[in-house]
Amino acid sequence: MRPLEWRLFEAGYCTHPERMTRRGGRWCNCQFPALTALIRHPQYGPILFDTGYSEAFMEATAPLPERLYRMVTPVRLETGRTLREQLRRQGLEPADIGLIVLSHLHGDHIAGVRDFPDVPLLCSSEAWDDMRRRGRIGALRKGLLPALIDSAKDRLQWLEQRPEVRLAPPFAAFGMARDVLGDGSLLAVPLPGHGAGQHGLLFREPSERPVFLVADAVWSSQAIRDGVPPPGWVTGLLGDTGEYRRTLARLHALSLDAPEVRIVPSHCVEWRPDV
């Protein structure tokens, strides 16, 4: 597995009671950053994992019933803090990005897609098919905003068409993965339970330490360490509670068996980058 440089960015955040994301948590509102990752490949160039919030999210949730999404999870996106704007300050233009890997299709992960026109998008066909079969209300109930990605459907490519590889220890419990680039450097790992077709990304950083970006398989690193899931009714609303808890159990076991692995949830404040 070829080592890859990487960096996290925060593209907005939402607030929500901790109790909704962790059984027995506090009822007070907490911040949940929308973390995205920039991964640099020596051959394929800059690759993004998710895009966070953008102005498109605010537009898509302006009318009813979509405004309910913003009311339930209030969003804060400061001026100049979209992923596109932050990357430009790093010397990267949208056209420099070679690929965007979408972990799943919830609005807080895909809202910045239109900020990167013409960049290929890679996601699970299971996620796409699940979204397309739902009506407007049905999609909203699952945290989906089809308007954010409908105009980009011609750019979509499917993870299921990438080569399948069996994961070796300590990741064997996660089964089979997809070789995103065909060179073994970046593997898409299925993480069922939270949303249809959700995948994380597995790679090694230059120090050879494994990095596992796990999207919304959990909302916090603390939940991985102690194995505590959200309330069942919460995971049931968005996905499958049984699958969610089995995925969490695998991540918890991985954290104990291989503490050297950097396991990075997409909304964990512990991984919030320095501004």
N, C-alpha and C positions, 0 to 999 in steps of 0.2 A: 504494500500500500504506500504510494508516493506521499511524502509529507506535504501539507498545504498550509499556507499562511491564512489566518482568518481574523476577523474583527467584528464585534457586535456594535449595532447602532440601535438607538431607541427612537421609534417614529410614533410619538404620542403615547398616551396612556389612558386607561379608563379607571373608574373607581367603582367599588363593589364591596358589600360586606364580606369580611373574611369567612364568615360562617357558610357562605355559599360555595366556597372553594375548598373548604377543609372542615370535616366533621368535628364538631366541638370547638370551632374557631370563634373569634369575637364577632359581635354584631356591628362593630364600628366599621365605617368605610375605610378601605385600604386602596393604595394605588397599585395597578397592575400594568407595568410597561409593556408596550408592543415591541418586542425585541426582534430584530432582523440580523442576518449575518452576511458579511461580505467575505467570500472565499476566493483566494487567488490561486489559479492553476497555471503552471508554467507554460502549458501549451494552449489551453482553452481560454485563458484570461480570467477576468473577474466574473464570478458567479454569485447570485443572490439567493438567499434562502428566505422567502417571504418578503413582504414589502411594508407591513405595518399600516398605520392610518395615513390618510391624505385628505385633501380638500374633497376628493370624490366621495369619501365616506360621508362627509357632512351634507353633500348634495343628495346622495342616495337616501339619507335618513331624514331629509327635510319634510317630505309629505307623510301623511298618515296612510297606511298603518306602520310604515317603516320607521317613523319617528319614535315608536315604542322601543325600538332597539336602543336608540340613543338615551331614552328616558331610563330604561332599566340599567344600562351601563353607561353613565355619563362619560363623555370623551373629552380629553384636553389635548389639543395639538397646537403648540406654540408657533408663532411666526418663524419661518426659516428652519423648522425642524422636521419637515418631510424627509423621507429617505433620499429622494432625488436631490434636495438642496444640500443635505449633509455630504453626500458623495461629491457633489460639485466642489465643495470646499476642500475636498481631498484630491481634487484634480481629475475626477472621473465624470464624464458626461454619460447620459443615458445610452448613447450609441456604443460606448466602450464595454457595456455589459454583454457577456456572451450568452448567458442563460439565466433564467429565473426559475428556481425550483419552488413550487408551492406545496407546503406541507399538507394543507387541506383548504377548503374553500370558504371558511368563515370570513365575514367581512373585515375583521381586524387583521387578517393575514394577506388579503388580496387588494385592499383599497388603493394601493399605490401602483397597480399594474399599468394603468393608462399613462403614468408618468414616464414609462419606459417603452415608448412605441417601437414596434418592429423587433423587440427582443423576444426570442422564443420562450415559451412558457412550458414547463414540465410539471404535470400533476397526474394523479391517478384517474383513470377513466371511470373507476367506481365512484369517485367523488363527483365527477362531472355528470354521470348518468343519474346519480341520486338527486342532484340539484335540479336537473332538467325535468325530472318526472313530477316535481312538486309545483303546485300553484303558488301564487303570490303569498298567501297567508301561510301555507305549509312550509315554504322556504324560510319565511321570516321566523317561524316558530323554532327552526333549527339553527338560527343565527346566520342564514344565508341571504345575500343580497345579489341576485343574479345581474342586476344592472351594472355592477362593478366589473364584470368580466365578459358580458355578452358581446361587447364590441371587439374583444380580443380573441374570440373563439378560433379565428383562423390561425392564430399563433400557437395553439395548444398542441402539445405532444404528450404521449402517454407513457407513464412509468412502466406499465405492463408490457410495453414493447421493448424495453431495455433488457439486456442479458440477466438471467437469474443466477444468483450464486448462493451457496450455503454458507452461513455465517459460522466462523470458528469460535472456540472459547476465547474470552468469557462471554461472547454474545450469542452462543449457540441456541439459547432458549428463545431467541426472537425468530428462529427459523430461517427462511430464505429472504434475501435482499435483492435489490435491483442495482446493477452496475451502471451508474448514471452516465459516465463518460467512456466506459468500455476499457478502462485501464486499471480498474480496481482501486482507484484513489478516493472515490466518492461513492458511498453506498447508501441507497434509500431503503430504510428499514420500516416495515409496516408496524404501526402502533395503533391497533384497533381500540375502539371504545368511545372516544370523544366525538369524532366526526367521521363520516363516511370516507374511506380511502386515505386516512391520515398516515403520513410517513414522516419519519425523522431522517436526519443525515448523519452518517458515521464516517469519520476520516481521522488521519493522524496529523498533528501539528509538527512543526520543524523539530521540536524536542523529542519526537516519536511518541508523545503522550496521546492516547486516543481522545477524541472529542465526539460526543454524541449529542446532537441537537435534537431534542425530543418534542418540540412543538408544544401542543396542549395535552400531551399524555398525562401531565400533571401541571398544577399551577405554581408549584414552589419546590425548591430543593429540599425544604424541610419535610414536605410530604413524602419525598423519596426516602429520606433518611429514616423516618419513623413508620412509613407504610400506611399513613392515614389518608383515606380517600375523602372526597366531598360527600355530602349526604346523597343517598341513593336517588332521591327524587330529582336532584339537580343533574346528575349524570344521565338519568333516564330521559330527561327533557331533550338533551342534545344528542344522545347516542345510546349506547348499550351499557348498562351498569355492570353486568357480569364481565364483559370484555374489558371495560375500563379497569376494573379491579385486578383482572389477570395481568394486564399490561403494567399496572402499578406494582404488582407483586414481582414481576420480572425486573423492573427497574430497581426496586428495593434490594432484591437479591444481588443484582449487579453492583450496586453501591457497596455492599458488604464484601463481595468476593473479589472485586477489582476496584479498590478505592482510588487507583491512579486515573481512572476514566473521568474526564470532565463531562458531567451530565448536565445539559443546559436546557431548562424549560423556557418557553417563549415569553412567560409573563412573570418571571421571578425577580424580585427586587434585589436579591443577592447578586445577580448577574448584570445589574444596571451599569452601563458604561459611564465612565467619568465624562462629563460634558466639557 
